[in-house]
Amino acid sequence: MKILYIILYNLRRNFRDKKVLANMLLLPVVVILILGTALKSQYTPGDIGKAKVYYCIEDRNEMTRSFEKYITSDELKDIVEVKKVKSKKEGLESIKANERGSFIYMDKDSTENIRNGKKIGISLYNQRNNIQTEITKNLLNGFVNGANAVYASYTIGGNDKYAEGNNSIIDSSIDISGKIPKAIDYYAVTMLVMTLMYGSLYGKYAISEIYKEQGIRVTNTPTRKIEILIGYISASVLTVFFEGLILMLIAKYAFKANYGSNMGLIVFIIFSMSVLSNFIGMAMATLVRKDDKAAGILNILVVVFTFVSGGYSKNANNNETYNKIMHFIPNGMAHNAMFNSIYGSNTELINSSILAMWIGIVLCLIISVVVERRRPLQ
């Protein structure tokens, strides 16, 4: 009951601060509206350009001839530009000079490897992972799936022949409505995440206030130190969580922003980010004893994290190192989890991003506990 009293008292006090509430809610709403309207054209799909495909086939048989006919077919000429090269070396050199290029290589043992179920059958190389190289991967997967079906049929007595033709590519319309984020959808997520990150200031203030006059009065009561800490930080987490929910609901219903169909998962991501940001603030408060200095560092970190993770402007960087760094930035974790929940349905990436948030929470807690032992509650 003592913890509940502390939580309710601090929640009422936090929501009475109109100035902070305005900064946490009204400012992001205005930014979402302005950026979502002003940058609308930048989030409209345009011409992505043809994928450049170099290929070299050293294994000459019916399957490889079928593959060459497939990759050079009229059905694919509108989306891929194909060029045959003489060697693997020439193919690898070609893609170094063309970031949209991919190189498909089949060595003299490709067919035999495929028959024997080995991994090495058809090799695909590219210098950078972008939409053109993804197109090439999908085209190659389409052929490989067909080839696998043929050899599966062959093993049970079917006809060992890959049949290509008009039925190998299906021409159909695809509804992309809701599949690609509009500007308002994009900033409804990134500004929400930025707002949640500013919640780190609540965590910092919660820890700082324990050592001020009001907090000292509480510590002089029979209330245990751990109850005081849990009460203060829980109130801060709930404050940020409720503010995040309010902002999400405003964007969803007032601006018609797309948060996907799995709202339960989105709410859990918001909660996870609320806990993480508060624990970051808590760790900062224990590491940096001066309130103004700790607040200044947190404000800088929020801006840097938001900028680096593409919160202010969509970042088209597909560099592998950059993408790995994003897994260690709180905003990047939340972006990955939310955008994949809304558009990608990449369950593995969603789970890994949420797990990374909670690992960050545990690390911040460990840092706070270790440092706080040097300054125990009185």
C-alpha positions in Angstrom: 0.0 0.0 0.0 2.9 2.4 0.7 4.2 1.8 -2.8 0.8 2.4 -4.3 0.4 5.7 -2.3 3.8 6.9 -3.6 2.9 6.0 -7.2 -0.5 7.7 -7.1 0.9 10.8 -5.4 3.7 11.2 -8.0 1.3 10.5 -10.9 -1.0 13.3 -9.8 1.9 15.6 -9.4 3.4 14.7 -12.9 0.1 15.3 -14.7 -0.5 18.6 -12.9 2.6 20.0 -14.5 1.0 21.6 -17.6 4.2 23.0 -19.0 5.9 19.5 -19.2 2.7 18.0 -20.5 2.5 20.5 -23.3 6.1 19.7 -24.3 5.5 16.0 -24.2 2.2 16.0 -26.1 1.4 19.2 -27.9 4.9 19.8 -29.4 5.1 16.2 -31.0 1.5 16.6 -32.3 2.5 19.9 -34.0 5.7 18.3 -35.4 3.8 15.3 -36.7 1.3 17.5 -38.5 3.9 19.9 -40.0 6.4 17.2 -41.1 3.7 14.8 -42.2 2.2 17.5 -44.4 5.3 19.3 -45.7 7.2 16.2 -46.6 4.3 14.3 -48.0 5.7 14.1 -51.5 9.0 12.6 -50.3 7.2 9.5 -49.1 5.3 8.8 -52.3 6.7 5.8 -54.2 8.6 6.8 -57.3 10.5 5.1 -60.1 13.0 2.7 -58.4 15.0 2.0 -61.6 15.9 -1.3 -63.1 17.9 -3.9 -61.3 21.2 -4.6 -63.0 22.0 -8.4 -63.2 25.3 -9.8 -64.3 25.5 -13.6 -64.6 28.1 -16.3 -65.4 27.1 -19.9 -66.0 29.9 -22.5 -66.2 27.6 -25.5 -65.9 25.9 -26.2 -69.2 22.8 -28.5 -69.0 19.1 -28.3 -69.3 18.5 -26.6 -66.0 21.1 -23.9 -66.5 19.8 -23.3 -70.0 16.3 -22.9 -68.5 17.7 -20.5 -65.9 19.4 -18.4 -68.6 16.1 -18.3 -70.6 14.3 -17.3 -67.5 16.5 -14.5 -66.5 16.6 -13.1 -70.0 12.9 -13.5 -70.7 10.7 -10.7 -72.0 8.6 -10.9 -68.8 11.5 -9.6 -66.8 13.0 -7.1 -69.1 11.0 -4.2 -67.6 12.4 -4.7 -64.2 15.9 -6.2 -64.7 18.7 -5.3 -67.1 20.7 -8.5 -67.7 24.3 -8.8 -68.9 26.3 -12.0 -69.4 30.0 -11.9 -68.3 32.8 -14.4 -69.1 34.1 -15.1 -65.6 33.4 -14.9 -61.9 36.2 -12.3 -61.6 34.6 -10.1 -64.3 31.2 -10.4 -62.5 32.5 -9.3 -59.1 34.4 -6.4 -60.7 31.2 -5.3 -62.4 29.1 -5.0 -59.3 31.8 -3.0 -57.6 31.1 -0.2 -60.1 27.3 -0.5 -59.9 25.6 -0.3 -56.5 22.3 -1.5 -58.0 24.0 -4.5 -59.6 23.9 -8.1 -58.6 26.0 -11.0 -59.8 24.6 -14.5 -60.3 27.2 -17.3 -60.6 26.8 -21.0 -61.3 29.9 -23.0 -61.3 30.5 -26.3 -63.2 29.1 -28.4 -60.2 26.0 -26.3 -59.6 23.5 -28.8 -60.9 25.1 -31.7 -59.1 25.2 -29.8 -55.8 21.5 -29.0 -56.2 20.7 -32.7 -56.9 22.6 -33.7 -53.8 20.9 -31.2 -51.6 24.0 -29.1 -50.9 23.9 -25.4 -50.1 26.2 -24.3 -52.8 24.3 -24.3 -56.1 23.6 -20.8 -57.3 25.6 -17.9 -55.8 24.3 -14.4 -55.6 26.7 -11.5 -54.9 26.0 -7.8 -54.4 27.9 -4.8 -53.0 24.9 -3.2 -51.2 21.6 -4.3 -50.1 18.9 -2.1 -51.7 15.6 -2.5 -53.4 17.2 -3.5 -56.7 19.2 -6.3 -55.2 16.1 -7.4 -53.2 14.3 -7.7 -56.6 17.0 -9.9 -57.9 16.9 -12.1 -54.8 13.2 -12.5 -55.2 13.5 -13.4 -58.9 16.2 -15.9 -58.1 14.2 -17.4 -55.3 11.3 -17.8 -57.8 13.5 -19.9 -60.1 15.0 -21.9 -57.3 11.6 -22.8 -55.8 10.6 -24.0 -59.2 13.8 -26.1 -59.6 13.3 -27.5 -56.1 9.8 -28.6 -57.0 11.1 -30.3 -60.2 13.8 -32.3 -58.3 11.4 -33.2 -55.6 9.1 -34.6 -58.3 12.1 -36.4 -59.9 13.0 -38.2 -56.7 9.6 -39.8 -56.6 9.5 -40.8 -60.2 8.5 -37.6 -62.0 9.9 -36.0 -65.1 13.3 -34.4 -64.5 12.6 -31.3 -66.6 12.3 -27.6 -65.6 9.5 -26.1 -67.7 9.7 -22.4 -68.3 7.2 -20.4 -70.2 4.3 -18.0 -69.9 3.2 -19.6 -66.6 6.5 -19.0 -64.9 5.6 -15.4 -64.1 2.2 -14.4 -62.9 1.1 -10.8 -63.8 -1.3 -9.5 -61.2 -2.1 -6.2 -59.5 -0.9 -5.8 -55.9 -2.7 -3.5 -53.5 -0.1 -1.5 -51.6 -2.6 0.6 -49.6 -1.4 0.6 -46.0 1.8 -1.3 -46.9 4.1 1.7 -47.4 4.3 4.4 -44.8 3.0 7.9 -45.8 4.8 10.9 -44.2 2.2 11.2 -41.5 2.5 7.5 -40.7 6.3 7.7 -40.6 6.5 10.7 -38.2 3.6 9.4 -36.1 6.0 6.6 -35.1 9.3 8.5 -35.0 7.9 11.4 -33.0 6.2 9.0 -30.6 9.5 7.2 -30.0 11.3 10.6 -29.6 8.7 11.6 -27.0 9.1 8.3 -25.1 12.9 8.9 -25.1 12.3 12.3 -23.5 10.8 10.3 -20.7 14.3 9.7 -19.6 14.1 13.1 -17.9 11.2 11.8 -15.7 13.5 8.9 -14.6 16.3 11.4 -13.9 14.0 13.7 -11.9 12.5 10.7 -10.0 15.9 9.7 -8.7 17.0 13.2 -8.0 14.0 14.1 -6.0 14.5 11.2 -3.6 17.5 13.2 -2.3 15.7 16.5 -2.1 13.7 17.7 0.9 10.5 15.9 0.0 12.3 12.6 -0.7 14.2 12.9 2.5 11.0 13.2 4.5 9.7 10.0 2.9 12.9 8.2 3.7 12.6 9.2 7.4 9.3 7.3 7.6 9.1 3.6 8.2 8.9 3.0 4.4 11.7 0.8 3.1 14.2 2.2 0.7 13.3 -0.3 -2.0 9.6 0.7 -1.7 10.5 4.4 -2.2 12.6 3.7 -5.2 10.0 1.4 -6.8 7.2 3.9 -6.1 9.1 6.9 -7.6 10.3 5.1 -10.8 7.0 3.3 -11.3 5.2 6.6 -11.3 7.6 8.0 -13.9 7.3 4.9 -16.1 3.5 5.1 -16.0 3.5 8.8 -16.7 5.6 8.4 -19.9 3.5 5.3 -20.9 0.2 7.2 -20.6 1.6 10.2 -22.5 2.8 7.8 -25.2 -0.6 6.2 -25.4 -2.3 9.6 -25.6 0.0 10.7 -28.4 -0.5 7.5 -30.3 -4.3 7.8 -30.1 -4.2 11.4 -31.2 -2.1 10.5 -34.3 -4.2 7.4 -35.0 -7.7 9.0 -34.8 -7.0 12.7 -35.5 -4.4 12.3 -38.3 -5.4 8.8 -39.4 -1.9 7.5 -38.9 -1.3 3.8 -39.5 -0.2 1.8 -36.5 -1.1 -1.5 -38.0 -3.6 -4.1 -36.9 -1.7 -5.5 -33.9 -2.4 -2.7 -31.4 -1.6 -4.9 -28.4 2.0 -5.3 -29.7 2.3 -1.6 -30.4 1.1 -0.8 -26.8 3.7 -3.3 -25.4 6.4 -1.6 -27.5 5.4 1.7 -26.1 5.5 0.3 -22.5 8.9 -1.3 -23.1 10.3 2.0 -24.4 8.8 3.9 -21.5 10.6 1.6 -19.1 13.9 1.8 -21.0 13.9 5.6 -21.2 13.2 5.9 -17.5 15.9 3.5 -16.6 18.3 5.4 -18.9 17.4 8.5 -16.9 17.8 6.7 -13.6 21.3 5.5 -14.6 22.3 9.0 -15.8 21.1 10.4 -12.4 23.3 8.0 -10.5 26.3 8.6 -12.7 26.1 12.4 -12.9 25.2 13.8 -9.6 24.4 17.4 -10.8 20.8 17.7 -12.0 21.4 20.3 -14.7 24.3 18.5 -16.1 22.5 15.2 -16.2 19.4 16.8 -17.8 21.6 18.5 -20.4 23.3 15.2 -21.3 20.0 13.4 -21.7 18.6 16.2 -23.9 21.6 15.9 -26.2 21.3 12.1 -26.3 17.7 12.3 -27.3 18.4 14.6 -30.2 21.4 12.6 -31.3 19.5 9.3 -31.1 16.5 10.7 -32.9 18.7 12.1 -35.7 20.9 9.1 -36.2 17.9 6.7 -36.2 16.1 8.7 -38.9 13.6 10.3 -36.6 13.7 13.8 -38.3 14.3 12.6 -41.8 14.1 9.2 -43.4 17.5 7.6 -43.6 18.1 5.5 -46.8 21.5 4.2 -45.6 21.6 0.4 -46.1 25.2 0.1 -44.8 25.5 -3.1 -42.8 27.6 -1.5 -40.1 25.0 1.3 -39.7 22.2 -1.2 -39.5 24.1 -3.1 -36.7 24.6 0.2 -34.8 20.8 0.8 -34.9 20.3 -2.3 -32.8 22.1 -0.6 -30.0 20.3 2.8 -30.2 17.1 2.9 -28.2 15.2 4.8 -30.9 16.4 2.3 -33.5 15.2 -0.6 -31.4 11.7 0.9 -31.1 11.6 1.9 -34.8 12.5 -1.6 -35.9 9.9 -3.1 -33.6 7.1 -0.7 -34.6 7.7 -0.5 -38.3 8.0 -4.2 -38.7 4.9 -4.8 -36.6 3.0 -2.3 -38.9 4.4 -3.1 -42.3 7.0 -5.9 -42.3 5.6 -8.6 -40.0 9.3 -9.7 -39.5 8.6 -11.5 -36.3 12.3 -12.3 -35.7 13.3 -8.6 -35.9 10.4 -7.5 -33.8 11.3 -10.0 -31.0 15.0 -9.2 -31.2 14.3 -5.5 -31.0 12.0 -5.8 -28.0 14.5 -8.2 -26.3 17.3 -5.6 -26.9 15.1 -3.0 -25.1 14.8 -5.2 -22.0 18.4 -6.1 -22.1 19.1 -2.4 -22.0 16.7 -2.0 -19.1 18.6 -4.7 -17.1 22.0 -3.1 -17.9 20.8 0.4 -16.8 19.4 -1.2 -13.6 22.7 -2.9 -12.9 24.6 0.3 -13.5 22.3 2.2 -11.2 22.5 -0.4 -8.4 26.3 -0.6 -8.6 26.8 3.2 -8.5 24.1 3.8 -6.0 25.8 1.6 -3.4 28.2 4.4 -3.0 25.4 6.8 -2.1 22.7 4.8 -0.2 19.4 6.3 0.8 19.5 7.8 4.2 
